[in-house]
């Protein structure tokens, strides 16, 4: 790229969302901090930024419902994905040590992800929840009696020391992030497509959706349901599968799906994240 692109993400700085931006765009971007996932979508829709990055699912916690709801309502496209390992660290300011720590502060999910490590290493400290790991890091910066649980990026952003790294109980925890934009992407040869499928509320609806995938040997990578919000007990299916919408077999797939579904919304075709690359 010859110029920096502007990228919206769920702030504040030092979060895993910022780490996802840097993993995808490296340093060749201007960061636009947002206070909510909805705000990230609006920034893309209103051309305030070129791209947005939002979390969509965690390997241990499951789907991010707020992102899924925004995908239902928004017209932005998914143009990429990035998977970030969630490596939690115990952070403190330069004057602190393990013996000075009286309180450990972090987001509730991060505290839960490190519950056994905390019990084994700091059984008597007070645990305090806050809205984000980055805010926890900011608290630790100003008090040697407070330690924060956050990622290594937060240590860099807030000039904190890492008292111990990789303290999460699950060693294979990661979060998948989506890259959003208003334009489509061309086929890369190794793509993934995401769609929303609305069906009539009739018996066998899911089977009729899945049958064309089986017949054409198109590999599903994810299928989830969310309330469709159009009527009580109606649901929409979020489906990810291998291939690009321009691929011949995927064109045939959509022909068959259109015959057995009420509505299909294409969220985007984009390079699949494989072994640390897209």
C-alpha positions, -999 to 999 in steps of 0.1 A, spaced: 0 0 0 12 35 -8 -7 52 20 -20 42 55 -55 29 57 -77 39 86 -90 10 107 -117 10 134 -115 -14 163 -130 -21 197 -108 -1 221 -92 11 242 -57 7 231 -39 -24 244 -68 -48 237 -67 -81 218 -88 -63 192 -59 -39 186 -36 -69 184 -59 -83 157 -56 -51 137 -18 -51 139 -17 -88 130 -37 -82 98 -25 -47 87 9 -46 105 19 -10 112 6 3 79 -26 17 93 -41 45 113 -60 33 143 -95 45 150 -106 36 185 -143 28 191 -162 22 223 -185 -6 210 -189 -31 182 -218 -12 169 -196 19 166 -171 -1 145 -198 -11 121 -210 25 118 -175 38 112 -172 15 82 -208 23 69 -203 60 71 -168 60 54 -151 73 85 -126 44 81 -115 21 53 -118 -11 74 -132 -23 107 -121 -52 129 -145 -70 153 -144 -102 173 -168 -128 161 -161 -160 182 -138 -173 209 -126 -209 209 -137 -214 246 -165 -188 250 -183 -192 217 -199 -166 194 -199 -129 200 -236 -122 198 -233 -84 193 -212 -89 162 -237 -114 148 -266 -91 154 -247 -62 136 -240 -85 106 -278 -92 104 -286 -54 102 -255 -40 83 -246 -40 47 -208 -40 52 -189 -70 38 -165 -94 55 -132 -91 35 -108 -109 58 -103 -128 90 -76 -131 116 -72 -155 146 -54 -142 176 -41 -165 204 -53 -152 237 -22 -152 259 -28 -136 292 -1 -120 313 1 -106 348 12 -70 345 22 -44 370 40 -11 372 78 -7 376 76 -3 414 56 -35 419 66 -70 427 46 -102 434 48 -95 471 32 -60 468 1 -72 449 -31 -69 468 -56 -67 440 -58 -83 405 -80 -65 381 -92 -75 346 -123 -81 324 -145 -108 339 -137 -133 311 -100 -129 316 -103 -135 353 -123 -166 345 -98 -178 320 -70 -175 346 -91 -187 376 -69 -218 385 -36 -199 380 -48 -171 403 -60 -196 430 -26 -214 429 -4 -183 429 -25 -155 446 -51 -173 467 -56 -143 490 -57 -113 467 -88 -94 459 -102 -98 424 -118 -68 407 -137 -67 374 -135 -38 349 -149 -32 313 -117 -42 295 -82 -55 300 -68 -23 288 -86 -3 315 -71 -28 340 -37 -21 327 -43 17 332 -52 10 368 -21 -10 374 1 17 360 -9 40 388 -8 16 418 20 -8 427 -5 -28 448 -26 -35 417 -18 -61 390 -37 -64 357 -44 -95 336 -40 -85 299 -21 -93 268 15 -84 260 4 -55 238 -11 -38 269 22 -41 286 38 -22 257 11 4 255 10 12 292 47 7 300 41 -21 324 64 -50 334 53 -86 328 54 -104 362 44 -136 345 34 -145 310 10 -172 297 -11 -175 328 -43 -186 311 -57 -220 322 -64 -232 286 -33 -232 264 -52 -232 231 -76 -203 236 -80 -180 206 -104 -154 192 -114 -150 156 -118 -115 143 -135 -103 111 -122 -76 88 -150 -54 75 -152 -30 45 -178 -18 20 -162 -34 -11 -160 -71 -21 -128 -91 -25 -115 -111 -54 -109 -148 -53 -75 -157 -37 -77 -194 -45 -81 -203 -8 -113 -185 3 -141 -188 28 -176 -175 23 -200 -164 51 -238 -162 46 -270 -157 66 -298 -180 56 -334 -174 65 -358 -203 63 -395 -208 66 -405 -221 100 -413 -256 88 -401 -291 97 -369 -302 79 -357 -266 72 -321 -273 84 -319 -306 64 -329 -288 32 -301 -262 38 -275 -288 45 -284 -312 16 -269 -291 -12 -236 -288 7 -234 -325 10 -244 -332 -26 -218 -308 -40 -191 -317 -14 -187 -281 -2 -171 -281 32 -188 -263 61 -166 -247 86 -193 -233 109 -230 -232 114 -248 -213 142 -283 -200 148 -296 -167 161 -331 -153 165 -342 -137 133 -361 -109 151 -388 -109 124 -412 -131 143 -413 -152 175 -393 -184 174 -379 -177 139 -342 -182 134 -314 -173 110 -285 -196 102 -249 -182 102 -229 -205 79 -193 -204 69 -180 -226 41 -150 -231 19 -149 -214 -15 -155 -180 -32 -189 -168 -45 -173 -167 -80 -163 -203 -79 -183 -225 -103 -193 -250 -76 -204 -222 -52 -225 -206 -80 -242 -240 -84 -246 -242 -46 -264 -209 -44 -288 -220 -72 -298 -250 -51 -300 -230 -19 -322 -203 -35 -347 -231 -43 -351 -242 -6 -347 -211 15 -366 -179 21 -337 -155 18 -299 -156 16 -277 -127 26 -240 -130 15 -218 -115 42 -186 -119 21 -161 -141 4 -126 -135 17 -91 -152 21 -93 -179 48 -69 -176 77 -46 -206 76 -17 -213 99 -11 -177 109 -17 -162 74 -46 -151 52 
